[in-house]
C-alpha cells in the first residue's frame, strides 16, 4: 500500500504488514510478532497493491475496513487474479490490472513497476520515489529469474529491498519422519534459502535490506514452531557474515525508514529464539477469544459432508492438472534415475502416489509410467508399494469441496505424508497440480475471521 500523504518515510511500514488484520490462517497459522499499527494507519492509503491471491496477501476481511470509493487497487495481470478482481469490483473498488514490466504512476511522489513470476501466480513491485529516483524492491513471495532481476537493477536504483528469506510449506513438518531428521532438513533448507536470498540481493545491487516475511507459527500445532521455518535474526546474521556491502535494517510493524534521508526509527526487538514464539503462543491459546475462534473454525470444518461423486470428479481434475504439469519436466533426466536398456528389471517402471482419505480409507492412485511419461488414475492398485502416500482427513477435503479452504490452504501441514525415497520432479508436479485444483478466494475462511489480534 502506498500513502502519498505520509511520504516515503512510512512506506516501508506499510509494505511490511500485508496482514494488518492478522487472520488465523485456517485456524492454525499466526503471524508473529503481532501488528502494532492501527487499522486507520492503513485505511488512509491512496493505493492498495495486492501481489497475488494467497490469503496472507489478499484478505477480504482486511479490505472490508477500507471505504471503496476513491480506493485504487493494483493487481498483477494474471489469470489467477480473476477471482480477486471479481471480488474487488463487486465491492466497489477501482481495480487496475498491471502487466509485467509495466509502470503505473501513483501521483506526485511515487510510481510502481510490476514484475510477474513465470509461475503465473505471484508478482514483485518496485516502488520509485520520483524526486530522488531511488526505489524500494518489494519481493513478496515472488522468485524472479536472474535475467528479470538484472533488468530491475538496470532500470531502477534499488536503495532498499524487502527480501523473502525462507518459506514454510509441508516439508518437513507434514512428513512422517523422526524429529531429528526434520531438524537436519530444516538446517539444509535454511542454508539453501538464505543463499538464494543473498544472490537476489547481490543481483539487485541493493544498499540495505529487510527480511520480508514475518515469523509464522501454528496455534493448533505449536510443536511445528521448532521444526518449520526460520528466524529473521538468524538470517540477518548469515547475510552480514557473508557480505560487508549489505546493511540489514531490522524493520517490524510500526518501524519506519526513509530512503530519502536514510534515517530509520526502530522500536522493535528481534526475536532470537523460537522459545519466545512458543511462550507467546501459550499465552494466546489461553485467550478466550482465540479459543472461541479456533472452536468455531473446527466446528465449521466438521459441518460439511463429503460428496463422493464430486470426489471422483476432483480426482479426475487433479489427474489432468498433474499430467499438464508433467509435460514441462525433463523426461530424460527422470529416466536416468531408473534402469537403462541393459537392465531388464521393471521394478521402477511406475511412480505411484496414493491419495488416502481418513477415517473412511477411501483411496485413489496416481500412477506415473516412465515408459509413456503419463499418469493414470485408479481406485485400486496393488502391484507395487506406493512411492508417496498422502493421508488427508476427509473433513478437510469436504471443506475444500465447499470452498471453505483452497487446496493450497491444506499445504500448511494439514495432512501427513509418507515417503521413503527422495523428492522427485514427479512429486513436484503433483503438488503444483494439487495447489491449483481448488483456488477459490471469494468465500471460506475469511468469513470466519470474526476476531482480530490487532490492537485497535
C-alpha positions in Angstrom: 0.0 0.0 0.0 1.3 3.5 -0.8 0.2 6.6 1.1 1.2 9.8 -0.7 0.3 12.0 2.3 2.8 10.3 4.6 5.6 10.3 2.0 8.2 7.6 1.8 9.2 7.6 5.5 6.2 5.4 6.3 6.3 3.4 3.0 8.3 0.5 4.4 6.0 0.3 7.4 3.0 -0.1 5.1 4.8 -2.7 2.9 5.9 -4.9 5.8 2.4 -5.6 7.1 0.5 -7.3 4.4 -1.8 -8.9 7.1 -2.7 -5.9 9.2 -5.9 -7.7 10.2 -3.8 -10.8 11.1 -6.2 -13.6 10.3 -5.6 -17.0 11.8 -4.9 -18.9 8.6 -7.1 -22.0 8.6 -7.3 -21.7 12.4 -3.7 -22.7 12.6 -1.1 -20.3 11.3 -0.5 -17.0 13.0 1.8 -14.1 12.2 4.4 -13.2 14.8 5.1 -10.6 16.1 1.7 -9.0 16.1 0.9 -5.8 14.3 1.4 -2.6 16.3 -0.3 -0.4 13.8 -4.0 0.6 14.0 -6.4 0.0 11.2 -6.7 3.7 10.4 -2.9 3.8 9.7 -3.7 1.6 6.7 -7.1 2.8 5.6 -6.0 6.3 4.7 -3.7 4.9 2.0 -4.4 6.2 -1.6 -3.4 3.0 -3.3 -3.6 -0.7 -2.4 -1.3 -3.2 -4.1 -2.2 -6.9 -4.0 0.7 -9.0 -5.2 -1.2 -12.4 -5.5 -4.3 -14.2 -4.4 -3.0 -16.1 -1.4 -4.9 -15.3 1.8 -1.9 -13.7 3.5 -1.8 -11.2 0.7 -5.4 -10.9 -0.3 -7.7 -10.8 2.7 -11.3 -9.7 2.2 -11.6 -9.1 5.9 -8.8 -6.6 5.8 -10.2 -4.9 2.7 -13.6 -4.5 4.4 -12.0 -1.8 6.6 -11.5 0.4 3.5 -14.2 2.7 2.1 -14.1 1.5 -1.5 -14.9 4.8 -3.4 -11.6 6.5 -4.2 -9.5 3.5 -3.3 -7.5 2.3 -6.2 -6.3 -1.3 -6.1 -3.5 -2.6 -8.4 -3.2 -6.3 -9.1 -0.9 -8.3 -11.5 -2.4 -9.1 -14.9 -2.6 -12.8 -14.3 -5.4 -15.3 -14.8 -5.1 -16.4 -11.2 -6.2 -13.0 -10.1 -9.6 -13.2 -11.8 -11.5 -14.1 -8.6 -9.7 -11.3 -6.8 -10.7 -8.8 -9.4 -14.3 -10.0 -9.4 -14.4 -9.5 -5.6 -12.9 -6.0 -5.8 -15.2 -4.8 -8.5 -18.3 -6.3 -6.7 -17.3 -4.5 -3.5 -16.9 -1.1 -5.2 -13.1 -0.8 -5.5 -11.4 0.7 -8.5 -9.2 -2.1 -9.9 -6.3 -1.9 -12.4 -4.5 -5.0 -13.8 -0.8 -4.3 -14.3 1.2 -6.2 -16.9 4.8 -7.5 -16.5 7.3 -4.6 -16.5 4.5 -2.0 -16.7 4.9 1.2 -14.6 1.9 2.9 -13.0 2.0 6.5 -11.9 0.9 6.9 -8.3 0.6 10.7 -8.2 3.1 13.4 -7.3 5.6 11.4 -5.3 5.6 7.7 -6.4 5.3 5.3 -9.3 5.3 1.5 -9.2 6.5 -1.1 -11.6 5.3 -4.7 -11.6 7.4 -7.8 -12.3 5.4 -11.1 -12.8 6.7 -14.5 -11.9 6.7 -17.2 -14.7 4.6 -19.5 -12.5 1.7 -17.0 -13.2 0.8 -16.7 -9.6 2.9 -14.0 -7.9 4.4 -10.6 -8.5 7.1 -8.3 -7.2 6.9 -4.5 -7.2 9.5 -1.7 -7.5 8.2 1.5 -5.8 10.0 4.5 -7.0 10.4 7.9 -5.3 10.4 10.3 -8.2 12.1 13.2 -6.5 15.3 11.3 -5.8 14.9 8.4 -8.3 15.5 5.8 -5.7 13.4 2.7 -5.2 12.3 0.0 -2.9 12.1 -3.6 -4.1 9.1 -5.5 -2.6 9.7 -9.1 -3.3 6.6 -10.6 -1.7 6.7 -14.4 -2.1 7.9 -14.0 -5.7 11.0 -15.6 -7.1 12.1 -14.0 -10.3 14.6 -15.3 -12.9 18.1 -14.0 -12.9 17.5 -12.0 -16.1 14.5 -10.4 -14.6 16.5 -9.3 -11.5 19.2 -7.9 -13.7 16.7 -5.9 -15.7 15.3 -4.5 -12.5 18.8 -3.4 -11.5 19.4 -1.8 -14.8 16.0 0.1 -14.8 15.9 1.2 -11.1 18.3 2.2 -8.4 17.3 -0.1 -5.6 18.0 1.6 -2.3 16.2 -0.9 -0.1 14.9 -4.4 -0.6 12.2 -6.3 1.2 13.5 -9.8 0.8 11.8 -13.2 1.2 14.3 -15.4 3.1 12.6 -18.7 3.8 9.3 -20.4 3.1 7.5 -22.9 5.2 5.4 -25.4 3.2 4.7 -29.0 4.1 8.3 -30.2 4.1 9.3 -31.5 6.6 6.5 -30.6 9.0 3.9 -32.8 7.3 6.3 -35.8 6.7 6.4 -39.0 8.7 10.0 -38.6 9.8 11.9 -38.6 13.1 12.2 -35.2 14.8 16.0 -35.4 14.5 15.7 -35.8 10.7 13.3 -32.9 10.4 15.8 -30.7 12.2 18.5 -31.7 9.7 16.2 -31.0 6.8 15.4 -27.5 8.2 19.1 -26.8 8.5 19.7 -27.7 4.9 16.7 -25.6 3.8 17.9 -22.6 5.8 21.3 -22.8 4.0 19.8 -23.1 0.6 17.1 -20.4 1.1 19.5 -18.0 2.7 21.9 -18.3 -0.2 19.1 -17.7 -2.7 18.1 -14.5 -0.8 21.8 -13.4 -0.8 22.1 -13.9 -4.5 18.9 -11.9 -5.1 20.2 -9.0 -3.0 23.5 -9.1 -4.9 21.9 -9.2 -8.3 19.8 -6.2 -7.4 22.8 -4.3 -6.1 20.7 -3.0 -3.2 22.2 -0.9 -0.4 20.0 -2.0 2.6 17.5 -4.8 3.1 14.8 -6.1 5.5 13.7 -9.7 5.9 10.3 -9.6 4.3 8.2 -12.3 5.8 7.2 -12.5 9.5 7.8 -15.5 11.7 4.9 -17.9 11.3 3.6 -20.4 13.8 0.7 -22.7 14.4 -1.8 -22.2 17.2 -3.2 -25.8 17.0 0.2 -27.5 16.5 2.8 -25.5 18.5 5.3 -28.3 18.0 5.7 -27.2 14.4 7.4 -24.0 15.6 10.6 -25.9 16.3 10.7 -27.9 13.0 9.3 -25.4 10.4 10.6 -22.1 9.2 13.4 -19.9 10.5 14.1 -16.8 12.4 14.8 -13.4 10.9 17.6 -12.8 13.4 19.4 -15.9 12.1 19.0 -14.8 8.5 20.4 -11.3 9.3 23.5 -12.9 10.9 24.0 -15.1 7.9 23.9 -12.2 5.4 26.2 -9.9 7.4 28.7 -12.8 7.8 28.7 -13.3 4.0 28.7 -9.7 2.8 30.1 -6.4 4.0 28.2 -4.5 1.4 24.7 -5.3 2.5 23.3 -3.5 5.6 20.3 -5.0 7.3 17.5 -2.8 8.6 15.5 -4.6 11.3 12.0 -3.3 10.4 9.0 -4.7 12.2 5.4 -3.5 12.5 5.4 0.3 13.3 9.1 0.8 12.4 10.0 3.2 9.6 12.8 4.1 7.3 13.2 7.0 4.8 15.1 6.1 1.7 15.5 9.8 1.1 17.4 10.6 4.3 18.5 7.1 5.3 17.0 7.8 8.8 15.2 4.9 10.4 13.1 4.8 13.6 13.1 1.3 15.1 11.5 0.4 18.3 11.1 -3.4 17.8 13.4 -6.1 19.2 14.4 -9.0 17.1 13.3 -12.5 18.2 16.4 -14.5 19.0 14.9 -17.9 19.8 11.8 -19.9 18.9 11.1 -20.4 22.6 10.0 -16.7 22.6 7.3 -17.6 20.0 6.2 -20.7 21.9 5.8 -18.6 25.0 3.6 -16.1 23.2 1.6 -19.0 21.6 1.0 -20.4 25.1 -0.5 -17.1 26.2 -2.6 -16.8 23.0 -4.0 -20.3 23.4 -5.3 -19.3 26.9 -7.2 -16.4 25.4 -10.9 -16.9 25.4 -11.4 -15.0 22.1 -8.7 -17.2 20.3 -10.0 -20.5 21.7 -13.5 -19.5 20.6 -12.3 -18.6 17.1 -10.5 -21.9 16.8 -13.5 -23.8 18.1 -15.8 -22.0 15.6 -13.4 -22.9 12.7 -13.1 -26.6 13.8 -16.9 -26.9 14.0 -17.2 -25.4 10.5 -14.6 -27.9 9.3 -16.7 -30.7 10.6 -20.0 -29.4 9.3 -19.5 -30.3 5.7 -20.5 -33.7 4.2 -18.0 -35.4 1.8 -19.5 -35.6 -1.7 -18.2 -39.0 -3.0 -19.4 -38.3 -6.6 -17.7 -34.9 -6.5 -14.6 -36.5 -5.0 -14.2 -38.8 -8.1 -14.5 -35.8 -10.3 -12.0 -34.0 -8.1 -9.5 -36.8 -8.7 -10.0 -36.7 -12.5 -9.4 -32.9 -12.5 -6.3 -33.4 -10.3 -5.1 -36.0 -12.8 -5.5 -33.6 -15.7 -3.6 -30.9 -13.9 -0.9 -33.4 -12.9 -0.4 -34.5 -16.5 -0.3 -31.0 -17.7 2.4 -30.1 -15.3 4.3 -33.3 -16.1 4.7 -32.1 -19.7 7.1 -29.4 -18.6 9.6 -31.6 -16.8 12.7 -33.2 -18.4 11.8 -36.8 -19.0 15.3 -37.8 -19.9 16.7 -36.8 -16.5 13.9 -38.7 -14.8 14.7 -41.8 -16.9 18.4 -41.6 -15.9 17.3 -42.3 -12.3 16.0 -45.6 -13.3 17.4 -48.8 -15.1 18.8 -48.3 -18.6 18.1 -50.5 -21.5 20.6 -53.1 -20.4 18.7 -53.7 -17.1 15.7 -55.9 -17.7 14.0 -55.2 -14.3 10.8 -53.3 -14.4 10.6 -52.7 -10.6 10.9 -49.0 -11.2 8.6 -48.6 -14.1 6.0 -46.7 -12.1 6.0 -43.8 -9.7 2.9 -44.3 -7.5 1.1 -41.7 -5.4 -1.6 -42.9 -3.1 -4.3 -40.4 -2.1 -5.9 -41.6 1.1 -8.9 -40.0 2.9 -9.3 -40.9 6.5 -11.0 -42.3 8.5 -13.1 -43.8 5.7 -9.9 -45.1 4.0 -11.0 -44.0 0.5 -8.1 -44.5 -1.8 -7.1 -43.2 -5.3 -3.8 -44.0 -7.0 -2.0 -41.6 -9.4 0.4 -43.8 -11.4 3.1 -42.3 -13.5 4.5 -44.7 -16.2 8.1 -43.9 -17.1 7.7 -45.5 -20.5 5.0 -43.3 -21.8 5.5 -40.3 -19.5 1.9 -40.2 -18.5 -0.1 -40.6 -15.2 -3.3 -42.6 -14.9 -5.8 -42.8 -12.1 -7.1 -46.0 -10.4 -9.1 -46.6 -7.3 -7.2 -49.8 -6.6 -3.5 -50.6 -7.4 -1.6 -53.2 -5.5 1.2 -54.1 -7.9 3.8 -52.0 -6.1 4.3 -50.2 -2.8 3.4 -46.5 -3.3 6.3 -44.1 -3.5 4.3 -41.5 -1.7 1.2 -41.7 0.5 -0.9 -38.6 1.2 -3.0 -39.2 4.3 -5.7 -36.5 4.4 -8.6 -36.0 6.9 -11.8 -36.3 4.9 -13.4 -33.4 6.8 -10.8 -31.1 5.3 -11.5 -32.4 1.8 -15.2 -31.7 2.3 -14.2 -28.2 3.5 -12.3 -27.8 0.2 -15.3 -29.0 -1.8 -17.4 -26.3 -0.1 -14.9 -23.5 -0.7 -14.1 -23.2 3.0 -10.5 -23.9 2.1 -8.4 -23.9 -1.0 -6.2 -26.9 -1.7 -3.2 -24.7 -1.1 -4.5 -24.0 2.4 -4.1 -27.7 3.2 -0.4 -27.4 2.3 0.2 -25.7 5.6 0.7 -29.0 7.4 -2.9 -30.1 7.3 -2.0 -33.7 6.2 0.6 -36.4 6.8 3.0 -37.5 4.0 4.8 -40.8 4.0 7.7 -41.1 1.5 10.9 -43.2 1.9 12.6 -42.1 -1.3 13.9 -38.7 -2.4 11.9 -35.7 -3.6 11.4 -36.0 -7.4 10.2 -33.8 -10.2 7.2 -36.1 -10.5 6.2 -35.3 -6.9 6.8 -31.6 -7.5 4.4 -31.7 -10.5 1.8 -33.4 -8.2 2.0 -30.7 -5.6 1.8 -28.0 -8.3 -1.4 -29.6 -9.5 -2.7 -30.1 -6.0 -2.4 -26.4 -5.2 -4.2 -25.4 -8.4 -7.2 -27.7 -8.0 -9.2 -25.5 -5.7 -8.1 -21.9 -5.6 -11.4 -20.0 -4.7 -10.8 -16.9 -2.6 -14.3 -15.5 -2.8 -15.6 -17.1 0.4 -14.5 -19.5 3.1 -12.2 -18.9 6.0 -12.3 -15.2 5.5 -15.9 -15.2 6.6 -14.9 -16.9 9.8 -12.4 -14.3 10.9 -14.7 -12.6 13.3 -11.9 -12.0 15.9 -8.8 -10.0 15.4 -5.4 -10.0 17.1 -4.8 -6.4 16.1 -4.5 -3.6 18.7 -7.5 -1.4 17.5 
